[in-house]
């Protein structure tokens, strides 16, 4: 079982000690992302993530990178719809030094004006890159089609005009509100003693983090059920469909993941076999579940020739309809369950994955993740549970669609 500690400031710590390793992953996970932003702020969580590496009162941008490189550590960050994570991986002997550097830029970044100007250019190029990556763009459009322009429908990178206009004050104001101790979890996974991890957090975070009250923001959640498209002069048309799915902590979530594996999670899945192997309509076709606190979506994606858009859409709908009607074969259920179990077990061999998993679970639920219990629950899962999860997806009245490519009208979904 992982070690847990809550500090007087509200900051929380979780440590998953893994014997037999020579390294440790560590991260500061903040409960903020694009779904919490206003329209004027959209993109600021991601831009702050970039700017955190650009200098503190003790180190400039080069010195942050150089300090990590000198101890052979790896450092990075990412922003999603609902979290921002700053993390490092180091050998166990250098864990303390790596954590000090991590704490320095998370708590004491100064956002130099000249660095802001440069990094805006970098993020604008990242936005342009997404525009030139049609499958990513298609899924961004799908989020807007399903959730609208607020909450989970907001793009993580934000619009270019917002990025151009962000000021140092905007960044400090947002951090002051969203990076409150109560909204931050420090997570370790690897070969580190919990007592040492607690000592590091006490010294480098708890003693330095600014105490302030945390007022959670209400996320604006709406299900729009639209069909949206973007015309681009490219070879393929990228199409995607979204259906309502389960909340992150729903008791049937693992059953839903098994269901998704059977539908479109691999080469043996129904969608792959039907759309690619039998009909030859797509090179890439798959489905996935994105689960959030309030609910989730099951999305299906395919990239097809413009002449085959209608055929591919019909094949996808036919496959889903047949699945809902015939449900699981015994072989599909057992195969899907083993695939889910193996993915959970294999993720435990990656300290970075465990660091994020334990940190997110504590942040969103206030509880310690019990992976051993999860594996036991997967082993005990029944086909009836998966069929119950199947019945809770694929409501055609609430679905959404998106398309990107040489297309001049939205896909017909009703």
Secondary structure, 3 states (H helix, E strand, C coil): CCEEEECCCCCEEEEEECCCCCEEEEEEEECCCHHHCCCCCCCHHHHHHHHCCCEECCCEHHHHHHHHHHCCCEEEEEECCCCEEEEEEEEHHHHHHHHHHHHHHHHHECCCHHHHHHHHHHHHHHHHHHHCCHHHHHHHHHHHHHHCCCHHHCCCCCCHHHHHHCCHHHHHHHHHHHCCHHHEEEEEEECCCHHHHHHHHHHHHHCCCCCCCCCCCCCCCCCCCCEEEEECCCCEEEEEEEEEECCCCCCCHHHHHHHHHHHHCCCCCHHHHHHHHHCCCEEEEEEEEEECCCCEEEEEEEEEEHHHHHHHHHHHHHHHHHHHHHCCCHHHHHHHHHHHHHHHHHHCCCHHHHHHHHHHHHHHHCCCCCHHHHHHHHHHCCHHHHHHHHHCCCCHHHCEEEEEECCCCCCCCC
